[in-house]
Amino acid sequence: MSLYKKTLRYFRELSEIPRRSYEEKRVKKWLISWAKDNNWDYEDDEAGNLLIKATWSSDEILCLQGHMDMVCVAQDSHDWSEEGVKVIEKDGVLWWDKTTLWADNGIGVAAMMAIAELEKRPSLELLFTMGEEIGLVGAHELDLSVSANYGINLDWCNSESIGIGCGGTLLITARYEPKKTTRKGKTIKIRVSGLMGGHSGIEIHENRGNALIELISILNERDDIIGITDIKWGDADNAIPRSARAIALFSGDEDVLESWLNKREKNLQKKYNNEDISISLKSVDEDYDAHYQKDILSPLHKVGSGVQKYNKENKPLSSWNLGKLRLKEGKMKWAYFLRTNTPGGIAPMKRKITDTFAKFPQSKLHALSYEFDHETPVWYADADNDFIHQIADTMSGKKGPKIPTVATHATVEVGILADKYPGTQWVSIGATCHNMHTTREHIHLRDLEEFCERLERIIQSYT
């Protein structure tokens, strides 16, 4: 069986196993069972990472690395703790229209397994990490004995490039208690939906929009919306929100508001070139104990979401994504995911956001507190070394065009791995995956097959 077909087979099996972040025990158990079947040694650490050593006497050891968890985004309700994903193959494309596909990083994990079963291969260390999608938690807490000379991360999103650099990150989560309003009015529900969503590192610069920001803008602009009762949405910190809804206190004419929202809907459809965008308005009969002052959204409206700075090539240099926002029963919580490709660039971004809230009247934000998590360093490898040249030459082939080495605005675990294992040279490659972190995530089989052919050439070059 070819590497491509075996990768595809393992990917389908893997997709049946629920594996959201912090709930990787089932997939880890499955991988350990596979290692035992092959009589390979393995070890794990307290964080839940796994290292399988498919080695023998060899001068060089190659480490392959991928993460076990995935981003959980669904159109409808989905029990991520108990339900896997159904992979559909149609017209040469793998996809599933109700949830994310789990190609990130399921394809990488499946390829690692398929490589380990090749008859001709070097000694391998297979490193499977947990919690990558929630801030590279597993990589930060790694305590495993990697000894390989070279390491290949298989979490790159584009088979037409080679990753030698990535952005640094920080997750800022804020909590506070907003001040109540005594104003009276009707209760309404406004929902913004149909935006494209996407990966906040790879697609943050594309004209996709952020449903939370668009909802906040609507609430902020209307003087007849006089209070906020409940806000909800955001699927993941590192995913651009595709829908959002709010329950609000309203003092005006609903027909006038509906007409205004219809115009806003058309404007957003034109702005983002997306006819699926919808804004709905409904009256709410349910009684609520309290409503809150609308201006608690003003700092978020000012901070916004998206690319903050571009480099000379007009690619994102720094950005932040408002990934989650929740107001319920007097408790407000939001989460911003920051990214930068500038060493030391996280600190001024962090300061700008917190300063915006510091300037807001603190009497309206009771018990404001911050959490700063998952800080990851900016990573750049030396592009002019033999390892990088060998990977590029082998992937390109004798007749193919030269595959470029690039840095991404997204973040891969290599930056942390390079710091933890300085004796190992690292690079990042992967199969092309489209619309990651959305329900439109898909991968073309022809792209996957071509990547597997390139990957096999790399592996055989170390035998």
Residue pairs with C-beta under 8 A, 6 or more apart in sequence:
1 9
2 452
3 111
3 114
3 115
3 118
3 452
3 453
3 455
3 456
4 448
4 449
4 452
4 453
6 113
6 114
6 117
7 107
7 110
7 111
7 113
7 114
7 448
7 452
8 110
8 445
8 448
9 110
10 109
10 110
10 113
10 114
11 87
11 94
11 103
11 106
11 107
11 110
12 87
14 27
14 30
14 102
14 106
14 109
14 110
15 84
15 85
15 86
15 87
15 101
15 102
15 106
16 84
16 85
17 26
17 27
17 30
17 84
18 26
18 79
18 80
18 81
18 82
18 83
18 84
19 26
19 27
19 68
19 69
19 70
19 102
20 69
20 70
20 72
20 80
20 81
21 69
21 70
21 130
21 131
21 132
21 133
21 134
21 137
22 69
22 130
22 131
22 134
22 137
23 69
23 80
23 81
24 48
24 68
24 69
24 130
24 131
25 48
27 68
27 109
28 44
28 48
28 50
28 68
28 128
28 130
31 50
31 52
31 68
31 113
31 128
32 42
32 50
32 52
34 113
35 41
35 42
35 52
35 54
38 54
38 116
38 117
40 52
40 53
40 54
40 116
41 52
41 53
41 55
42 50
42 51
42 52
42 53
43 50
43 51
43 53
43 144
43 145
44 50
44 51
44 144
45 141
45 142
45 143
45 144
46 141
46 143
47 130
47 131
47 137
47 138
47 141
47 142
47 143
48 130
48 131
48 138
49 127
49 128
49 129
49 130
49 138
49 141
49 142
49 143
49 144
50 68
50 127
50 128
51 125
51 126
51 127
51 128
51 144
51 145
51 146
52 116
52 125
52 126
52 128
53 124
53 125
53 126
54 116
54 123
54 124
54 125
54 126
55 61
55 123
55 124
55 125
56 123
57 123
58 122
58 123
60 122
60 123
60 149
60 150
60 462
61 122
61 123
61 124
61 125
61 147
61 148
61 149
62 122
62 123
62 124
62 125
62 148
62 149
62 150
62 151
62 152
62 459
62 462
63 124
63 125
63 126
63 127
63 146
63 148
63 150
63 151
63 152
63 424
64 111
64 112
64 115
64 124
64 125
64 126
64 127
64 151
64 152
64 154
65 112
65 126
65 127
65 128
65 129
65 151
65 152
65 153
65 154
65 155
65 413
65 414
65 417
66 105
66 108
66 109
66 111
66 112
66 127
66 128
66 129
66 153
66 154
66 155
67 105
67 108
67 109
67 128
67 129
67 130
67 131
67 132
67 133
67 138
67 155
67 413
68 105
68 109
68 128
68 129
68 130
69 130
69 131
69 132
69 133
69 134
70 100
70 102
70 104
70 105
70 106
70 133
71 100
71 104
71 133
71 235
71 236
71 238
71 239
71 436
71 437
72 78
72 80
72 99
72 100
72 235
72 236
73 99
73 100
73 197
73 235
73 236
73 239
73 242
73 437
73 438
73 439
74 80
74 98
74 99
74 100
74 439
75 97
75 98
75 99
75 439
76 98
78 98
78 99
85 96
85 99
85 100
85 101
85 102
86 96
87 94
87 95
87 96
87 101
88 94
88 95
88 96
88 97
89 445
92 444
92 445
92 446
93 442
93 443
93 444
93 445
94 101
94 103
94 442
94 443
94 444
94 445
94 448
95 101
95 440
95 441
95 442
95 443
96 439
96 441
97 439
97 440
98 439
99 439
100 436
100 437
100 438
100 439
100 441
101 433
101 441
101 442
101 443
103 431
103 433
103 436
103 441
103 442
103 443
104 133
104 155
104 157
104 433
104 436
104 437
104 441
105 132
105 154
105 155
107 154
107 430
107 431
107 433
107 443
107 448
108 153
108 154
108 155
108 430
108 431
109 128
109 154
111 154
111 431
111 452
111 455
112 126
112 128
112 154
113 126
114 452
115 121
115 124
115 455
115 456
115 459
116 124
116 126
118 456
118 459
120 460
120 463
121 459
121 460
121 462
121 463
122 459
122 462
122 463
125 146
125 147
125 148
127 144
127 146
127 151
129 136
129 138
129 139
129 142
129 413
130 137
130 138
131 137
131 138
132 138
132 139
132 155
132 413
133 236
133 238
134 236
134 237
134 374
135 169
135 171
135 237
135 373
135 374
135 376
136 169
136 374
136 376
136 411
136 413
136 416
137 374
138 413
139 413
139 416
139 417
139 420
140 374
140 376
140 416
142 416
142 417
142 420
146 417
146 420
146 421
146 424
147 423
148 421
148 424
149 423
149 424
149 425
150 387
150 424
150 425
150 426
150 427
150 462
151 414
151 417
151 421
151 424
151 425
151 426
151 427
152 391
152 426
152 427
152 428
152 429
152 458
153 163
153 412
153 413
153 414
153 417
153 426
153 427
153 428
153 429
154 428
154 429
154 430
155 412
155 413
155 428
155 430
156 162
156 163
156 408
156 412
156 428
156 429
156 430
157 199
157 202
157 408
157 410
157 430
157 432
157 433
157 436
158 430
158 432
159 429
159 430
159 431
159 432
159 447
159 450
159 451
159 454
160 403
160 432
161 403
161 404
161 405
161 406
162 388
162 391
162 392
162 395
162 403
162 404
162 405
162 406
162 427
162 428
162 429
163 405
163 406
163 407
163 408
163 412
163 414
163 427
163 428
163 429
163 430
164 380
164 381
164 383
164 388
164 405
164 406
164 407
164 427
164 428
165 341
165 378
165 379
165 380
165 381
165 406
165 407
165 408
166 341
166 378
166 379
166 407
166 408
166 409
166 410
166 411
166 412
166 414
166 415
166 428
167 201
167 339
167 340
167 341
167 378
167 408
167 409
167 410
167 411
168 339
168 340
168 341
168 343
168 345
168 346
168 375
168 376
168 377
168 378
168 379
168 411
168 415
169 337
169 338
169 339
169 346
169 374
169 375
169 376
169 411
170 337
170 338
170 346
170 349
170 350
170 372
170 373
170 374
170 375
170 376
171 237
171 335
171 336
171 337
171 338
171 371
171 372
171 373
171 374
172 335
172 336
172 338
172 350
172 353
172 354
172 370
172 371
172 372
173 333
173 334
173 335
173 370
173 371
173 373
174 332
174 333
174 334
174 335
174 357
174 368
174 369
174 370
174 371
175 331
175 332
175 333
175 367
175 368
175 369
175 371
176 332
176 365
176 366
176 367
176 368
176 369
177 330
177 331
177 332
177 365
177 366
177 367
178 228
178 292
178 293
178 296
178 327
178 330
178 332
178 364
178 365
178 366
179 292
179 293
179 296
179 363
179 364
179 365
179 366
180 290
180 291
180 292
180 293
180 330
181 226
181 227
181 249
181 291
181 292
181 293
181 294
183 226
183 227
183 249
183 251
183 291
184 249
184 251
185 226
185 227
185 249
185 250
185 251
186 249
186 250
186 251
186 254
186 283
187 229
187 247
187 248
187 249
187 250
187 283
187 284
187 285
187 286
187 288
188 247
188 248
188 250
188 254
188 257
188 281
188 282
188 283
188 284
189 245
189 246
189 247
189 248
189 280
189 281
189 282
189 283
189 284
190 215
190 218
190 219
190 245
190 246
190 248
190 261
190 279
190 280
190 281
191 243
191 244
191 245
191 278
191 279
191 280
191 282
192 211
192 214
192 215
192 218
192 243
192 244
192 245
192 277
192 278
192 279
193 211
193 242
193 243
193 244
193 277
193 278
193 279
193 280
194 242
194 243
194 274
194 276
194 277
194 278
195 208
195 209
195 210
195 211
195 214
195 240
195 241
195 242
195 243
195 272
195 274
195 276
195 277
196 206
196 208
196 209
196 240
196 242
196 272
196 274
196 435
196 438
196 440
197 208
197 211
197 235
197 239
197 240
197 241
197 242
197 437
197 438
197 439
198 204
198 206
198 208
198 239
198 240
198 435
198 436
198 437
198 438
199 238
199 239
199 240
199 410
199 436
199 437
200 237
200 238
200 239
200 240
200 319
200 321
200 323
200 337
200 339
200 437
201 238
201 319
201 339
201 408
201 409
201 410
201 411
202 408
202 409
202 410
202 436
203 240
203 435
203 436
204 240
204 306
204 307
204 316
204 319
204 321
204 339
204 409
205 306
205 307
205 310
205 315
205 316
205 319
205 409
207 271
207 272
207 273
208 240
208 272
208 274
209 240
209 268
209 271
209 272
209 274
209 277
210 240
210 241
210 305
210 306
210 321
210 322
211 233
211 241
211 242
211 243
211 244
212 233
212 234
212 241
212 244
212 305
212 322
212 325
213 300
213 301
213 304
213 305
213 322
214 244
214 268
215 231
215 233
215 244
215 245
215 246
216 297
216 300
216 301
216 325
217 301
218 225
218 261
218 264
218 279
219 225
219 228
219 246
219 248
219 294
219 297
220 294
220 297
220 298
220 301
222 252
222 257
222 260
224 250
224 251
224 252
224 253
224 256
224 257
225 248
225 249
225 250
225 294
226 249
226 250
226 251
226 294
227 248
227 249
227 291
227 292
227 293
227 294
228 246
228 247
228 248
228 249
228 291
228 292
228 293
228 294
228 296
228 297
228 327
229 246
229 247
229 248
229 249
229 288
229 290
229 291
229 292
229 327
230 246
230 247
230 288
230 327
230 328
231 244
231 245
231 246
231 247
231 325
231 326
231 327
232 244
232 245
232 246
232 325
232 326
232 327
232 328
233 241
233 243
233 244
233 245
233 324
233 325
234 241
234 244
234 322
234 323
234 324
234 325
234 326
234 335
235 241
235 242
235 323
235 437
236 323
236 324
236 437
237 321
237 323
237 324
237 335
237 337
238 321
238 323
238 337
238 437
239 321
239 323
239 437
239 438
240 305
240 321
240 323
240 437
241 322
241 323
241 324
242 438
244 325
247 284
247 288
248 294
249 291
250 257
254 281
254 283
257 281
258 281
261 279
261 281
262 279
264 279
265 277
265 278
265 279
268 274
268 277
268 279
269 275
269 277
290 330
292 327
292 330
292 332
293 364
295 364
296 332
296 364
296 365
298 360
299 356
299 357
299 360
300 322
300 325
300 334
302 356
303 320
303 322
303 336
303 352
303 353
303 356
304 322
305 320
305 321
305 322
305 336
306 319
306 320
306 321
307 316
307 317
307 318
307 319
308 318
308 319
308 320
308 349
309 316
309 317
309 318
310 316
310 317
311 317
311 341
315 409
316 339
316 341
316 409
317 340
317 341
317 342
317 345
317 409
318 338
318 339
318 340
318 341
318 342
318 345
318 349
319 338
319 339
319 340
319 409
320 336
320 337
320 338
320 339
320 349
320 353
321 336
321 337
321 339
322 334
322 335
322 336
323 335
323 336
323 337
324 333
324 334
324 335
325 333
325 334
325 335
326 332
326 333
326 334
327 333
332 365
336 353
338 346
338 349
338 350
338 353
339 409
339 410
339 411
340 346
340 349
340 378
341 378
341 407
341 409
342 378
343 377
343 378
345 378
346 375
350 372
354 370
357 365
357 368
362 368
376 411
376 415
376 416
377 415
377 416
377 419
378 415
379 412
379 414
379 415
379 418
380 407
381 388
381 414
381 418
381 425
381 426
381 427
382 388
383 405
385 425
387 425
387 427
388 405
388 427
390 461
391 427
391 429
391 458
392 402
392 403
392 405
394 454
394 457
394 458
394 461
395 403
395 429
395 454
395 457
395 458
396 402
396 403
397 454
397 457
412 428
414 426
414 427
414 428
417 424
417 426
418 424
418 426
429 455
429 458
430 451
431 443
431 447
431 448
431 451
431 452
432 443
432 444
432 447
432 451
433 441
433 442
433 443
434 440
434 441
434 442
434 443
434 444
435 441
435 442
